[in-house]
Amino acid sequence: MDIIKLSAIDMKEKLKNKEISSRDIVEAHIKRIDEVDEEVNAFITLTKEEALNTADEIDKKIKVGENLGLLAGIPIGIKDNIITYGTKTTCGSKMLENFIPPYESTVVERIKKEDGIILGKTNMDEFAMGSLMETSYFGSTKNPIDLERSPGGSSGGSAAAVKAEEVALSLGSDTGGSIRQPASYCGVVGIKPTYGLISRYGLVSVANSLDQIGISGRNVSDAALMLDAIAGHDIKDSTSMDMENINYLEGLNEDIKGMKIALPKEYFNIDMDNGIKDKVMEAVKVFETLGAEVEEVSLPNTNYALATYYVIATAEISSNLSRFDGVRYGYRAEGYETLDELYMKTRSEAFGKEVKSRIMAGTYFLSSEHAEEYYEKALRLRTLIKDDFDKAFEKYDIILSPTTPNLPFKLGEINNPFIMETSDIFTIPVNLAGICAMSIPCGYIEGLPVGMQIIGDRFKELDILRAGYAFEKHLSIGGER
């Protein structure tokens, strides 16, 4: 039995049936990490000893007949901007290279409560800024499908770790597509939940109104299992919604016959790499075969989404990253004489080029001379983009689109920031509207994966999961099965 090729659910079942032990699972994945991660570079920090100790505790529970949690024995990676008590949280930056948090994020608490086993912290673009995994202070992560290519960003380490079979599941963060784009590039499933469904307590904020913790998994079922474990209200997070819990895993098998699906014409008129549109349209035919009703719809304010996003995101970045000043925690420069000099030297030395450029842009947009011209206008446009989705969801259950207009780029080949930014053109509107979306593999072009994005209304994760699961099941895809 090759443990690392099992889905998360299969691992859990075999553990429960005593076919394998929790230590067997962890040791198999540690061996895999030792074999491949020097090349893939999916992890910044590994917690092997802690993982083995947790595995032994779970095995003791099984031996004495104790109930197991939802994630029992499953190896998990955590993006390195999600706080982990006692374990370094670097945000992929020199600024926090040696920062060890004194508290735990809510999602990590919930994973541990459900007997999940954390193997380490995954690599990421610095402070979640980037789409190619080229801005991390700890080096680029490689795409396991083709080591010369990018796994996408900023949650590239999380997606690559799942694809490389180093973990079964991982957590990332998604500000404008940072889970879904890597999922597309690596050929895995990536979920960006509705804003407020999963607690953001312990997520190092980049753009508070856009950030959401989400999931990378080998297939839809595994991702739904993780969603069951970490979703729910948290009194520590003022943006967390207090609502009735839903069992996402149990709801997957519901029939999608009669489901109403929208295809936004503005998305399909955007230039894409050859073959991407064709692969998504082939997937649309599968949904029609399964009994869904598909129609074209207009989201007229799509053209403004990129500009709107970058004004709002950089403005919030400028505000959030002002806390990294060399005074309270993180990197502190040497050889300064005044407080202003401490600020300038610390931030100049510890922030990378991409972070600096976004801070500067955001500061400009928020300045008294330009706030009304840019920031306030962007907020109004954000409302129009949200209204487009609200109108569509009055009639339709889900919206389908490509996840990204590009196949995975070769590392180092993109020097034009505009090309990098446009790779998020299909994902950004979802964050602006605060709704949910998922990327799932829908085919390959010359060996490179194509992702399809399934978009749902607020707190309608079950709709996108049902659609994705039905598609996976019909084509017999999902993980290595």
MOTALIN-V18483 format. One record per backbone hydrogen bond with DSSP energy under -1.0 kcal/mol. CO is the residue of the C=O (numbers start at 1). NH is the residue of the N-H. E is the energy in kcal/mol with one decimal. If there is no record, write none. Layout:
{{CO,NH,E} {CO,NH,E}}
This chain:
{{1,3,-1.0} {2,5,-1.5} {3,6,-1.8} {7,11,-2.4} {8,12,-2.2} {9,13,-2.3} {10,14,-2.6} {11,15,-2.2} {12,16,-2.5} {13,17,-2.2} {14,19,-2.7} {14,20,-1.2} {15,18,-1.4} {21,25,-1.8} {22,26,-2.4} {23,27,-2.9} {24,28,-2.1} {25,29,-1.8} {26,30,-2.7} {27,31,-2.3} {28,32,-1.7} {29,33,-2.5} {30,34,-2.5} {31,35,-1.6} {32,36,-2.3} {33,37,-2.5} {36,39,-1.1} {36,40,-2.4} {37,41,-2.2} {40,142,-2.6} {42,123,-3.1} {45,121,-2.7} {47,51,-2.1} {48,52,-2.4} {49,53,-2.2} {50,54,-2.3} {51,55,-2.4} {52,56,-2.2} {53,57,-1.9} {54,58,-2.1} {55,59,-2.4} {56,60,-1.9} {57,61,-1.8} {58,62,-2.2} {59,63,-2.1} {60,64,-1.9} {61,66,-2.6} {69,72,-1.5} {71,74,-2.3} {74,117,-2.6} {75,168,-1.8} {75,169,-1.5} {76,119,-2.7} {77,171,-2.3} {78,122,-2.4} {79,82,-1.9} {80,91,-2.4} {81,204,-2.9} {83,105,-1.5} {84,87,-1.9} {90,93,-1.5} {91,127,-3.2} {92,137,-2.8} {94,97,-1.4} {95,331,-2.6} {96,99,-1.6} {99,89,-2.2} {101,86,-2.1} {105,109,-2.1} {106,110,-2.4} {107,111,-2.1} {108,112,-2.4} {109,113,-2.3} {110,114,-1.6} {111,116,-2.8} {112,115,-1.7} {114,71,-1.8} {115,73,-1.6} {117,76,-2.7} {119,47,-2.6} {120,78,-2.3} {121,44,-2.9} {121,45,-1.4} {122,80,-1.7} {123,157,-1.2} {125,128,-2.6} {126,129,-1.8} {136,139,-1.4} {146,149,-2.6} {148,411,-2.5} {149,143,-2.3} {154,125,-1.1} {155,159,-1.8} {156,160,-2.6} {157,161,-2.1} {158,162,-1.3} {159,163,-2.4} {160,164,-2.8} {161,166,-2.5} {161,167,-1.3} {162,165,-1.3} {169,77,-1.9} {170,216,-2.5} {171,79,-1.3} {172,214,-2.3} {177,181,-2.9} {178,155,-1.6} {179,183,-1.8} {180,184,-2.2} {181,185,-2.5} {182,186,-2.3} {183,187,-1.0} {183,188,-2.3} {189,217,-2.4} {190,439,-2.7} {191,215,-1.5} {192,437,-2.3} {194,197,-2.3} {196,241,-2.6} {197,232,-2.4} {200,203,-2.4} {201,106,-1.7} {202,83,-3.3} {207,210,-2.4} {207,211,-2.6} {212,174,-2.5} {214,172,-2.0} {215,191,-2.6} {216,170,-2.0} {217,189,-2.7} {218,479,-1.8} {219,223,-1.9} {220,224,-2.5} {221,225,-2.1} {222,226,-2.0} {223,227,-2.2} {224,228,-2.3} {225,229,-1.4} {226,230,-1.8} {227,231,-2.2} {234,237,-1.7} {237,240,-1.6} {246,248,-1.1} {247,251,-1.1} {249,252,-1.1} {251,254,-1.3} {256,259,-2.4} {259,293,-3.0} {260,397,-2.4} {260,398,-1.7} {261,295,-2.4} {262,400,-2.6} {263,297,-2.3} {264,268,-1.5} {267,270,-1.1} {273,276,-1.7} {275,279,-2.2} {276,280,-2.1} {277,281,-2.5} {278,282,-2.0} {279,283,-1.7} {280,284,-2.0} {281,285,-1.7} {282,286,-1.2} {283,287,-1.8} {284,288,-1.9} {285,289,-2.2} {286,290,-1.7} {287,292,-2.5} {288,291,-1.4} {291,258,-2.7} {293,261,-3.5} {295,263,-2.3} {297,265,-2.6} {299,302,-2.0} {301,304,-1.5} {302,305,-2.0} {304,308,-2.4} {305,309,-2.9} {306,310,-2.4} {307,311,-1.7} {308,312,-2.3} {309,313,-3.5} {310,314,-1.5} {311,315,-1.8} {312,316,-2.2} {313,317,-2.4} {314,318,-2.7} {315,319,-1.6} {316,320,-3.0} {317,321,-2.7} {320,323,-1.2} {321,324,-1.3} {323,325,-1.4} {338,342,-2.0} {339,343,-2.4} {340,344,-2.5} {341,345,-2.6} {342,346,-2.5} {343,347,-2.4} {344,348,-2.2} {345,349,-2.3} {346,350,-2.3} {347,351,-1.6} {352,356,-2.3} {353,357,-2.4} {354,358,-1.9} {355,359,-2.3} {356,360,-2.4} {357,361,-2.1} {358,362,-2.6} {359,363,-2.4} {360,364,-1.9} {361,365,-2.3} {362,366,-1.7} {367,370,-1.2} {367,371,-2.3} {370,374,-2.4} {371,376,-2.8} {374,378,-2.5} {375,379,-2.0} {376,380,-1.6} {377,381,-2.3} {378,382,-2.4} {379,383,-1.4} {380,384,-1.5} {381,385,-2.4} {382,386,-2.3} {383,387,-2.4} {384,388,-1.8} {385,389,-1.5} {386,390,-2.5} {387,391,-2.5} {388,392,-2.0} {389,393,-2.7} {392,395,-1.4} {392,396,-2.4} {398,262,-2.3} {399,455,-3.2} {401,453,-3.3} {405,273,-3.0} {409,150,-3.2} {410,413,-1.9} {416,420,-1.5} {417,421,-2.4} {418,422,-2.2} {421,424,-1.8} {422,425,-1.6} {424,428,-2.6} {428,432,-2.0} {429,433,-1.8} {430,434,-1.1} {430,435,-1.5} {434,195,-1.3} {436,456,-2.8} {437,192,-3.0} {438,454,-3.0} {439,190,-2.2} {440,452,-3.0} {443,450,-2.6} {445,448,-1.8} {448,445,-2.9} {450,442,-2.8} {451,403,-2.2} {452,440,-2.3} {453,401,-1.9} {454,438,-1.9} {455,399,-2.1} {456,436,-1.2} {457,460,-2.0} {460,463,-1.1} {460,464,-1.2} {461,465,-2.5} {462,466,-2.5} {463,467,-2.1} {464,468,-2.4} {465,469,-2.8} {466,470,-2.4} {467,471,-2.0} {468,472,-2.6} {469,473,-2.8} {470,474,-2.2} {471,475,-1.8} {472,477,-2.3} {478,481,-1.3}}
